[in-house]
Amino acid sequence: MPTKAAVNKKAAAGIALAVNGQKRTVAGDPNRPLLYVLRNDLGLTGAKFGCGKGQCGACSVLMNNEAVRSCQVTLAQAAGKSITTLEGLGDIKTPHPVQAAFIAEQAAQCGYCANGMVMATVALLARTPEPSLDEAKQALAGNLCRCGTHRRILRAVMRASGRAQP
Amino acid sequence: MTAVLSRRDLLRAGGALVVGFALPRPSPAQAAMAKTVDATELDGFLAISPDGSVTVYCGKVDLGQGLRIAIPQMAAEELGLGVERITLIEGDTALTPDQGPTAGSTGIAKGGVQIRQAAATARQALIRLAAARFDVPEDGLDIVDGDVRSLSGEGPSLGIGDLVGEHGFGLKLDPKAPLRSPASYKVVGKPLPRPDVPAKVTGRHTYVHDFRLPGMLHGKVIRPPAVGASLLGVDESALKAFKGVRIVRIKDFLGVVAASEWDALRAADALKATWSQTENLIGHEAVRDAMKAGPFVGEDIVVSKGDAATALADPDVAVLKAEYYWPVQSHASMGPSCAVADVKSDSATLWTASQATHRFRPAYAAMLGLPVDMVRLIYLDGSGCYGMNGHDDACADAALLSKAVGKPVRVQWSREDELGWDPKGPPQLLALEATPMEGGVVAGWRTEMWLPKATAGLPNVPLLAAQAAGIDQPMGLVTGLITQNGDPPYGVAAVQVKVNWLADAPLRPSNIRAPGKIANSFAVEGFFDELCNQAKVDGLITRLQMLKDLRGIIVLSRAASLIGWKPRPSPNPESDGVGRGVAYVHYKHSETYVAVAMEVSVDRDSGKVAVRRVACAHDCGLVINPDALRLQIEGAIIQTLSRTLLEEVTFDTKAVTSTDWASYPILGFADIPDITVDLINQPNQPPMGGGEAAATPIPAALANAIFDACGARVRTVPITPERVKAALAEADAKDKLG
């Protein structure tokens, strides 16, 4: 593990990471959560602040293709990693297949949790392209939704995997 | 400079306000001069651009419930065009008429209906204008795809954008303007997709949390360790490590403001504040007993039918009695509240996710010492709130900080702030008694409630920031209309509902989804089942026999048939731990009809309840958008299952202790049941609310199903495994006594 001084020295020059395929260099406190870097330094507000404790999933991003809680990852820990945010998956005109499935199923109410749901689904389908309904429930178990959109979200997961709807 | 914007400039600005990231900011004064928000004026609600596009100004807001498509559908139908031509501006106090708060399931029933009437007025006016231009009679004309033309399709046609000039209609909203016949509907009733979903799932939707202004600072308010504690001192020495961080202290209001959010958070952590040792709370475990102890500020008989007292005093009948309790609950929004305020010396603009921008405007004006018309609230989406959560308090925090530092300030609450300090759903205690059911007749029924008394005429929930800063504001309690549906709808001969009004609530209350009705239905529909169980009759059949309202009979029959209801008394004689229950509500006795039938299984050893299937039959009159409505209903069902099975705000004598998702758990994917929603569209009935009514019968249906499954009657929420086991033990003991 690098010393604090070493981390700070590195930070002064900025920490490099790849965000949505672009190389970005971010200066400032290397111990601040990646979530704040994405939302405030890079203007990528798709990831949402929900709890700051890794309990809800609203802040999820892909780090080297794994869904992580960006409130629990520091900028220093993200150094050199490849980060994909909700914006990086697709946009309104050309959504990612998972985003398209969420749109087709209208799987959002307030939509605050949608970022985490989409990210968890993308990560799930990358490792298990045809999950069972139970596997989908399990993969999303750590993602909270308060509006009660769960069933639509599960339908979106199944749709994105190209299979019958629950 | 206070140049008056042209109407077209304003339309452009208004559109951008909803979708933009870096937004233009006309001052409140400019906007007020340019656009009427008079709810009696057609131009208050509706503007038509030369290109034929339409802007609808809506005082109600989309909180995730689908107004953003449903209200344009209602307007589009009357105007004779497609929804894609309509831009909806929501809840901006400078641009939209005050249609009341987005609460009480009134978005469509009141807000949408008013806008529909505005659109009908516009249609009438457009036809009149075209008839004059064409020199033909009005009654042969209609608007089709945005053009006024003859019904026969012959003769001239003119786009609606060519008929209205720069100055708008200049007409009063005509409450008698004819509405289109439901039989001719082309847009209303269609499951059109909600326009905001693509942006929401691709990270392009601007929530208030995402909104930024040039030069904006980040603020963080430090709340005391105990409710009502006084700030004794602040040690600022730790802040030397932070560049440019400012402290704002106004009496007990303490905050920091920094250029970056991270600095604001770290500075707030580093600041050493000393607070008075204050213990103002009673602790959640003491609430139930305290509710009967008072102090009280009065009592009301809210329902009085026949002579219940005499019926219940009959010495020859053994009156059945039971007590039901609903705890303090949080709105528990996924995103902690957030707001951005730009307070200047003579005006203020507040970006807020409030459900009630118009209602709170005078409160912020008073707090900031500004005239009301110089304060503008602009709605931006927040995290779903289901009643007044922390949004309005976060806005007050941002406003006070912005005023203090003279720059725009954004305040983002933490998870602890939201669960700890959002105003809470109040507790409810109900005692019920009734004469036994004999031959399908209940002679007398009495419901007695103990409830915190809402302060009459209180304009808004008192704001934390104003309170801490010692700024005068009307103090009191807001709870919503929490006494409704406290009486059975089943033709009981003599009914009395009495409320004992408590002077205070254990924590600052506000309205929470379906205020009061969920707990009241839990008690009334649960107790009605107790009467059926005692009489050894089937709960569904008895309800159908005693109900006099056909729409109620229909929803009950359909919900029950969806789970294959087999009439028999409860509990289930097969005692395999599986049971079914039903509950019904005619919301507020005047609105939506809902019946819910549910199948559960109960593990007798652990007390764990698993909800297997929920069927909901729902009649809210005219259905505007069946897909959005279904999602609302599903959401209400799932959220209310969560509230019933899991949720109680815990607190000690100082403050709330359930301040994260581990201590305030909500229902997750593992426990989501199979749900069937059966919509009963009534095209010739007025449209009514969707979500609140659907939430209302859930707890009673669940408790009735648990009783059917295992003979345990649980009358206290949350229905935890421990409470199920205790009720089972009680039932077993009763059995042994015979």
Contacts between the chains, C-beta under 8 A, distances in Angstrom:
chain1	res1	chain2	res2	distance
A	28	B	260	7.7
A	28	B	262	7.6
A	29	B	262	6.2
A	32	B	262	4.5
A	36	B	261	5.9
A	36	B	262	5.1
A	39	B	210	7.5
A	39	B	261	8.0
A	40	B	260	6.5
A	40	B	261	5.6
A	40	B	262	7.5
A	44	B	203	7.1
A	45	B	203	6.7
A	45	B	206	7.8
A	45	B	207	7.6
A	45	B	209	7.3
A	45	B	210	3.7
A	46	B	202	7.5
A	46	B	203	2.4
A	46	B	204	7.9
A	47	B	203	7.7
A	48	B	207	7.5
A	48	B	209	6.6
A	48	B	334	7.9
A	48	B	335	5.8
A	48	B	383	7.9
A	49	B	209	6.8
A	49	B	335	6.8
A	49	B	336	7.0
A	49	B	412	6.5
A	50	B	334	5.5
A	50	B	335	5.9
A	50	B	336	7.6
A	50	B	415	7.2
A	51	B	336	7.9
A	51	B	415	4.1
A	51	B	660	6.6
A	51	B	661	6.2
A	52	B	414	6.4
A	52	B	415	5.9
A	53	B	415	6.5
A	53	B	660	6.0
A	53	B	661	7.5
A	55	B	415	7.9
A	55	B	660	6.3
A	55	B	661	4.1
A	55	B	662	6.6
A	56	B	334	6.4
A	56	B	661	5.9
A	58	B	334	6.0
A	58	B	335	6.7
A	85	B	203	6.5
A	86	B	201	7.5
A	86	B	202	6.4
A	86	B	203	3.6
A	87	B	202	6.8
A	87	B	203	4.2
A	87	B	204	7.2
A	89	B	202	7.3
A	90	B	202	6.0
A	91	B	202	5.4
A	91	B	204	6.7
A	92	B	198	4.6
A	92	B	199	6.0
A	92	B	202	5.5
A	92	B	204	5.8
A	95	B	198	6.8
A	95	B	201	7.3
A	95	B	202	5.7
A	99	B	198	7.9
A	99	B	201	4.9
A	99	B	202	5.4
A	102	B	197	7.3
A	102	B	201	4.3
A	103	B	193	7.3
A	103	B	197	5.5
A	103	B	198	5.2
A	103	B	201	6.1
A	106	B	193	6.0
A	106	B	194	6.2
A	106	B	197	5.7
A	106	B	627	6.2
A	106	B	628	7.6
A	106	B	631	6.4
A	107	B	197	7.8
A	107	B	201	7.5
A	108	B	64	7.6
A	108	B	197	5.3
A	108	B	200	4.8
A	108	B	201	5.9
A	109	B	64	3.6
A	109	B	65	6.9
A	109	B	66	7.9
A	109	B	384	6.0
A	109	B	631	6.4
A	109	B	632	7.7
A	109	B	635	5.7
A	110	B	63	6.4
A	110	B	64	3.3
A	110	B	334	7.3
A	110	B	381	7.0
A	110	B	382	7.4
A	110	B	383	5.6
A	110	B	384	3.3
A	111	B	64	6.6
A	111	B	196	7.2
A	111	B	197	7.2
A	111	B	200	3.3
A	111	B	201	7.1
A	111	B	205	6.5
A	111	B	381	7.6
A	112	B	207	7.1
A	112	B	333	7.7
A	112	B	334	4.6
A	112	B	335	4.5
A	112	B	382	7.8
A	112	B	383	4.0
A	112	B	384	6.7
A	113	B	334	5.2
A	114	B	200	5.3
A	114	B	201	4.9
A	115	B	203	6.6
A	118	B	201	5.8
A	137	B	669	4.4
A	137	B	670	5.9
A	137	B	672	7.6
A	138	B	669	7.9
A	138	B	670	7.7
A	140	B	669	4.8
A	141	B	668	5.8
A	141	B	669	5.3
A	141	B	670	5.7
A	143	B	669	7.5
A	144	B	334	6.3
A	144	B	661	6.3
A	144	B	666	6.2
A	144	B	668	6.5
A	145	B	334	6.9
A	146	B	332	6.0
A	146	B	333	6.1
A	146	B	334	4.8
A	146	B	383	7.5
A	146	B	384	5.7
A	146	B	386	7.6
A	146	B	639	6.7
A	146	B	666	6.4
A	147	B	64	5.5
A	147	B	334	8.0
A	147	B	384	4.7
A	147	B	635	4.7
A	147	B	639	7.1
A	148	B	634	5.9
A	148	B	635	3.3
A	148	B	636	6.8
A	148	B	637	6.7
A	148	B	638	3.2
A	148	B	639	4.7
A	148	B	642	7.8
A	149	B	631	6.9
A	149	B	634	7.7
A	149	B	635	6.2
A	150	B	638	6.1
A	150	B	669	5.6
A	150	B	672	4.5
A	151	B	634	6.0
A	151	B	638	7.8
A	151	B	672	6.2
A	151	B	675	6.2
A	152	B	631	6.4
A	152	B	634	7.5
A	154	B	669	7.3
A	154	B	672	7.7
